[in-house]
């Protein structure tokens, strides 16, 4: 199968390359390919004639999106629309990686795939617009929502916590932001299975369980042998940042688990695997 993987240089894209090893894969990433350049990206994708596009490229700096919402929309919404046009011309299905931040986090239970979206920040709005373009232009798609992505050898929340702790920095992490950590190697394997299922639709693919940012940080440091490093609990209202995250936005993998038996292991097991691969 010929596969285009966008964002193949990033922490998730590298895992997609591994998952689709053995297939004929074309990576698409900056600076060689700019998904916001309509003519160039459509022509490049169409010329390869893929049978599947796995679209993981995005502007994921959530605070950066808040500071420059036009850039967020240009990359995450219009860039996705451009790729959907290419898929439309090829009659080719797309996997679109979305986010838990399409929800407002105002509820008290994990979000199902069928729940109504209502983003409260620029990043979530741009990703929701990407979802809308995929649904409008394509009949064959997999919209995959994830949260709190981490992967070995990349810049992410666990790596940041460990680095700050080793530097002797004081750590303060919020207790009232809750979601579902997602381990990129596990996600890539799940997406590979999903893409071969032919069961198109919206899916939540996250590692099982949920936690607060504070619990996540504490578990990271304990597993890294930094259990003596204190982590002060704080509230979202006391943490100054450009963006406003949804406070309670864990995702429930219902559709893939029930229909296809695709499940990701508990997040603590995935974190232990991550820590075993990090120096």
C-alpha positions in Angstrom: 0.0 0.0 0.0 1.2 3.5 -0.8 0.9 5.8 2.2 1.6 9.5 2.7 2.5 10.4 6.3 2.4 14.1 7.1 4.5 15.5 9.9 6.8 12.4 9.6 9.7 14.2 11.4 7.7 14.8 14.6 7.3 12.6 17.7 4.1 10.9 16.3 5.2 10.9 12.6 8.3 8.9 13.4 6.2 6.3 15.1 3.9 6.2 12.1 6.9 5.5 9.9 7.7 2.5 12.1 4.2 1.3 12.1 3.8 1.4 8.3 7.3 -0.1 7.7 7.0 -2.5 4.8 4.6 -0.3 2.9 5.6 2.3 0.3 5.7 5.4 2.4 6.2 9.1 1.4 6.9 11.5 4.3 5.6 15.0 4.0 7.0 17.7 6.4 8.5 21.2 6.4 10.6 22.7 5.0 10.4 20.4 1.9 6.6 20.4 2.0 4.3 23.1 3.4 0.7 21.8 3.9 -0.6 25.4 3.8 0.6 25.9 0.2 -2.5 24.6 -1.5 -1.2 24.0 -5.0 2.1 22.6 -4.0 0.9 20.2 -1.4 -2.1 19.0 -3.5 0.1 18.4 -6.5 2.8 16.6 -4.4 0.3 14.3 -2.8 -1.7 13.5 -5.9 1.5 12.8 -7.9 2.4 10.0 -5.4 -1.1 8.5 -5.8 -1.3 7.2 -2.2 -4.0 4.7 -1.1 -4.0 6.3 2.4 -3.0 9.6 3.9 -2.1 9.7 7.5 -2.3 13.3 8.5 -0.4 13.9 11.7 1.2 17.3 10.9 -0.2 20.2 13.0 0.7 23.3 14.9 0.5 21.8 18.4 2.0 24.6 20.5 -1.2 25.4 22.3 0.0 28.6 23.9 1.5 29.6 20.5 -2.0 29.0 19.0 -3.5 31.4 21.5 -1.0 34.1 20.7 -1.4 33.6 16.9 -4.8 32.1 16.1 -4.4 32.9 12.4 -1.4 30.7 12.2 -3.2 27.9 14.1 -6.1 28.1 11.7 -3.8 28.3 8.6 -1.9 25.1 9.6 -4.5 23.1 11.4 -7.7 24.0 9.5 -6.6 25.2 6.0 -3.7 22.8 5.8 -6.0 19.9 6.6 -8.5 21.1 4.1 -5.7 21.1 1.4 -4.9 17.5 2.2 -8.6 16.5 2.2 -8.9 18.0 -1.3 -6.0 15.8 -2.4 -7.6 12.8 -0.9 -10.9 13.7 -2.6 -9.2 13.9 -6.0 -7.7 10.4 -5.4 -10.7 8.8 -3.8 -8.3 8.1 -1.0 -9.1 7.7 2.7 -7.5 9.9 5.4 -6.5 9.4 9.0 -6.8 12.8 10.7 -5.2 13.2 14.1 -7.3 15.5 16.3 -7.4 16.3 20.0 -9.3 16.2 23.2 -9.2 20.1 23.1 -12.2 20.1 20.7 -14.2 19.7 23.9 -14.8 22.3 26.6 -13.9 20.1 29.6 -17.0 21.3 31.6 -18.5 17.9 32.2 -17.8 15.2 34.8 -17.2 12.1 32.6 -14.9 10.9 29.9 -15.9 12.1 26.4 -17.3 9.7 23.9 -16.8 9.9 20.2 -20.4 11.1 19.8 -20.3 13.9 22.3 -20.8 17.5 21.0 -17.6 19.5 20.5 -17.2 22.9 22.0 -13.6 24.1 22.0 -12.6 26.9 24.3 -9.2 27.9 22.9 -7.6 28.7 19.6 -5.9 25.3 19.2 -9.1 23.4 19.8 -11.1 25.6 17.4 -8.5 25.1 14.7 -8.5 21.4 15.1 -12.3 21.3 15.1 -12.2 23.2 11.8 -9.9 20.6 10.5 -12.4 17.9 11.5 -15.2 19.8 9.7 -13.2 19.9 6.5 -12.5 16.2 6.6 -16.1 15.4 7.1 -17.3 17.8 4.5 -14.9 16.7 1.7 -14.5 13.0 2.3 -16.8 10.0 2.7 -13.9 7.7 3.9 -12.0 9.0 6.9 -10.8 8.2 10.3 -10.8 11.1 12.7 -8.7 10.1 15.7 -8.7 12.2 18.8 -5.8 11.9 21.2 -4.5 13.8 24.3 -1.3 14.5 26.1 0.9 12.8 23.6 4.4 11.6 24.6 7.1 9.6 22.8 10.7 8.5 23.4 13.4 10.9 22.2 11.1 13.9 21.8 10.1 17.1 23.5 7.0 16.5 25.6 5.6 16.7 29.1 7.5 13.8 30.6 10.8 14.9 29.1 10.2 18.5 30.4 9.4 17.3 33.9 12.5 15.1 34.1 14.7 17.8 32.7 13.5 20.4 35.2 13.8 18.0 38.1 17.3 17.1 37.2 18.2 20.8 37.0 16.9 21.2 40.6 14.1 23.5 39.5 11.0 24.0 41.7 8.1 22.2 40.2 4.4 23.3 40.4 1.8 21.4 38.4 -1.9 21.8 38.2 -4.3 19.3 39.9 -7.5 20.4 38.2 -6.6 19.6 34.6 -7.5 16.0 33.8 -7.1 13.9 30.7 -5.7 10.8 29.1 -2.0 10.4 28.4 -1.3 8.9 24.9 1.9 7.0 24.2 2.9 7.6 20.5 4.2 4.0 19.8 0.9 2.5 21.1 -1.2 5.1 19.2 0.7 4.4 15.9 0.1 0.7 16.2 -3.6 1.3 16.9 -3.9 3.7 13.9 -2.3 1.0 11.7 -4.9 -1.5 12.8 -7.7 1.1 12.4 -6.6 2.1 8.9 -6.8 -1.5 7.8 -10.3 -2.1 9.2 -12.3 -0.1 6.7 -14.5 1.0 9.5 -14.6 4.7 8.9 -15.6 7.3 11.5 -14.6 9.1 14.6 -12.4 7.4 17.2 -10.7 8.2 20.5 -7.4 6.4 20.8 -5.7 7.1 24.1 -4.1 4.9 26.7 -6.5 3.5 29.3 -7.2 5.5 32.4 -7.0 9.2 33.3 -5.0 11.4 35.6 -4.4 15.0 36.5 -1.3 16.8 35.3 0.0 16.7 38.8 -0.5 12.9 39.1 1.1 12.5 35.7 4.1 14.5 36.8 4.4 12.7 40.1 4.3 9.3 38.4 6.9 10.4 35.8 9.4 11.5 38.5 8.8 8.5 40.7 9.4 6.2 37.7 12.5 8.1 36.7 14.1 7.7 40.2 13.4 11.3 41.1 10.9 10.5 43.8 12.6 12.8 46.3 11.8 15.9 44.1 8.7 17.7 45.4 5.9 18.7 43.0 3.7 21.4 44.4 0.0 21.1 43.6 -1.6 24.3 42.1 -4.8 25.2 40.4 -5.3 26.3 36.8 -6.3 29.7 37.9 -2.9 30.1 39.5 -0.9 29.0 36.5 -0.4 31.9 34.0 -0.4 30.9 30.4 -1.7 32.1 27.1 -4.1 29.3 26.4 -7.0 28.0 28.5 -7.1 24.1 28.5 -10.3 22.2 29.0 -10.2 21.3 32.7 -11.8 17.8 32.6 -11.3 16.3 29.1 -10.3 12.6 29.4 -11.3 10.6 26.3 -13.0 7.2 26.3 -12.0 4.7 23.6 -15.5 3.3 23.0 -15.9 2.9 19.3 -12.6 1.2 18.5 -12.7 -1.0 21.5 -16.3 -2.2 21.1 -16.3 -2.5 17.3 -12.8 -3.6 16.5 -11.2 -4.7 19.8 -8.5 -2.0 19.5 -7.3 -1.0 22.9 -4.3 0.8 24.2 -2.7 -0.4 27.5 -3.0 1.6 30.7 -1.1 4.8 30.7 1.1 3.9 33.7 2.3 0.8 31.8 3.0 2.9 28.7 4.9 5.4 30.8 7.0 2.7 32.3 7.9 1.6 28.7 8.7 5.2 27.9 11.0 5.6 30.9 12.8 2.4 30.1 13.8 3.9 26.7 15.0 7.2 28.0 18.5 7.8 29.3 
